[in-house]
Amino acid sequence: MASGEPPNKKPRLPKNAKVKNKMAAEVQITAEQLLKEAKDRQLEKVPDPPKQPITDEEELKDLQLRKRKFFEDNVRKNRSLLRNWVKYAQWEESQKEFARARSVYERGIDVDHRNAVIWLKYAEMEMKHKQVNHARNIWDRAITILPRVNQFWYKYTYMEEMLGNVAGARQVFERWMEWEPEEQAWLSYIKMELRYNEIDRAREVYERFVLVHAEVKNWIRYAKFEEAHGYISNARDVYSRCAEFYGDEDSDEKLYIAFAKFEEGQKEYERARSIYKYALDHLPKDQAQELFKCYTRHEKKYGDRAGIEDVVLNKRKFQYEEELKGNPTNYDIWFDYIRMIEEGGIEETTREVYEQAIANVPPSQEKKFWRRYIYLWINYAIYEEMIAKDICRARAVYKACIELIPHKLFTFAKVWIMFAKFEVRQKDLTAARKVLGVALGKCPKPKVFKSYIELEMQLREFDHCMRNFWSTVPKIVLPG
């Protein structure tokens, strides 16, 4: 006994810990979670079961029986899980039991015939073991039931081609094309024909392809096919047909760029220039920026001085139209645009631009907003009289301008005076007097009165001059 301890003393036992809160915990842990956590944290690797060597046929049959029972139980528990069917069939295949493997695949197909994986595994098994007729039968059934699964068609045609059965592969492709598949399917068909140097057959496929997938890039691909095989006239015809097929409304600049570059490659520079000009005239400006760049490069390489100036003119025209599209009432831009068009010397184009300009009437009925606008009409009338030499059209321009001006709010004496001087130049004094008389009746302004008096004095018609003076002076509102 240790020193210092009293004799016959009982040792102390720890008191039982009392649980103060006997309520259920907020987070409940189940037995399954505990087992899973124990499994996840297992540090020692459980060894694989030992491999059992098969020594005789009885052991083999016994093993096969147990494995088949295992797989049958799996597929019975979950028939819709096709992974179990595939594993079952692959195990039968590994045992060289092809009839049983086929039976398993067929049972799996009965469960879900819309699943592409089981068809692929089934056909690949037959192909791997060189069961060609069985594989053909499976592919035929697969493409009949699931014609939109492209992988079936690709593998079927590839198998036929590897077997050297080109006619069979072509027949499969033809069946596929009846479903109008995606672009890559058509291109695969064309590549197969080209591998066997069947140019005419490939051309026939292209003819159907560009109608089913009517896109510009496919037409260009068709034309390049003809060009690559030396059929230049056919390639040109394809480009022309494409331009006609789409028309001016649905055309794409890529088509005209490819067409022009094709002509450049054939050293037909005038043809290429005509294509560029036609496209620039008919395509919307916002859709032809790349086209214009290509045209500029073409002219710099193959054009003369006039051609380069034409390119610069078109570039400026494009810039003006873009600015006017954003602000159509910017009359200073209209003046610059019209001046550039007038330098071109084409009357119809100039008239068209003038008509576009005068169609943009100022939105406000204030005179300060009309000052620049009225000069468009004046320039238009002067152009028709002096440059186009069309007197009737010039007179019509003056009349239209006068009808447009809101004379009750304001007027422009300059327009009336220029209209009267125009009639004097045409030696129609009666019309000139009538214009000035109407002007004094609608807007008796001193400038109009002064011009009327000067006209009569130049004509030495002093009686008319005095009569107009005394009849008009009371109506005139003098400034100040």
C-alpha positions, 0 to 999 in steps of 0.5 A: 500500500502506498504511504499516506493513504488511509487504510480500507478506503474505497476508490472513487468512481467517476460520476455518470455524465447527465444529458441536459438536453434530451431533444433530437439533434437538428442534423440526423445521421442515418446508418447508411450515411455512417457506412458510406463514410466508413467506406469512403475513409477506408485506408486499406485497399480491399484485395480483388477476389482471386482468379479461379483457373478453369481446369475442365469443362464442368467448371467452365459451364458452372461459371457461365451458368453463374454469370448468366444468372447474374446478368439475367438478374440485372436485366430483370431488376431494371429492364430499361437500363440498356447498359446491362443488356450491352454488358450481357451481350459483350460477355456472351461475345467474349465467350464466343457465344454469338448466337446468345449475344445476338439473342441478348441484343435482340431482347435489348432492342425490344426493350428500347428500339429508339436507342442508337447505342445498342444498334451500334454495339450490335452492328459493330459486333457483327462487323468485328467478327466479319459477319457481313450479311448479319451486319447489313441486316442490322444496318438496314433495320437501324436506318429504317427505324432511325433514319435521322441518326447520321452515324448509322448511315456513315458506318453503313456506307463506310463498311460497304466501301471497305468491302469494295462494294461501291455500288452498294455504298452508292445505293445506301447514299441514295437512300440517305439523300431521300431524307434530305440530310445535313450538308456534311452527308451530301459532301461525304457522298460527293467525296466518295464519288470523287475517290473513284473519279466519278465526275459526272455522278458527283456533278449530279449530286451537286445539282441536287445538293444546291437545291436542297441546301440553297445557300450561297456557300454551297453554290460557290463550292459547286462552282469551285468543284467545276473549276478544279476539274477544268470545266471553266464554262460550267463553273461560270454557268453555275455562278450565273445560275446562282445570281439568277436564282437569288435575284437582286433582293436576296443576293449576297456579296460573297457570291459576286466576290467569288464570281469576280475572283473566278474571272480574275483567275481566268484573266477576264478582267473586264468581266470581273469589272462588270460583275463588281459594278453590277453588284455595287449598283444592285446590292444595299450599300450596308451589305457591300462593304467587303465587295467595294474593298475587293473592287478597289483592289481589282482596279488598282491591280488591273484598272486604268486611270478612269477605272481608279477614278470610278472607284474613288467616285463610288467610294465617295458616293457610298460615304455620302449615302451613309451620312444621308441615311443617318440625317436625310435633312443635312442639305450641305451633304446633298449639295456635295453629293449632287455636285459629284453626281453632276460631274459624272455627266449621267442625266438620269442619275443626276435627276434621280439624286435631285428627286431624292434630295427635294423629297426631304422636306424640312419638318418645321414650318419656319423659314430658317429651316427652309433656306438651304432646302429651297436652293436644292430646287433652284439648282435643280431648275438651273440644271434642267435648263442649262445642262440638260436643256429640258425646258419643260422639265425646268418649268415644271420644277419651278412650278412644283417649288412654288406650290410646295412653299407655304406662302401664308407663313413665308415665301421666297422672293428669289424663287419668283424672280428666277422663275420670271427671268426663266420665262423671259429667257424663253421669250414668253413675256406674258408668262413672266408678267403673270408670274410676277403678278401672282407673286405680288398678289401672294407676297407683295415684297419690295424685292419682287416689286423692284424686279417687276419694275426693272423688267418693264423698264428694260422692255421700255414698257413705261406705261406698264411700269407706271400702272404697276407702280401705282397699283402695287405700292399700297400693298407693299409692306416696306421694311422698318 
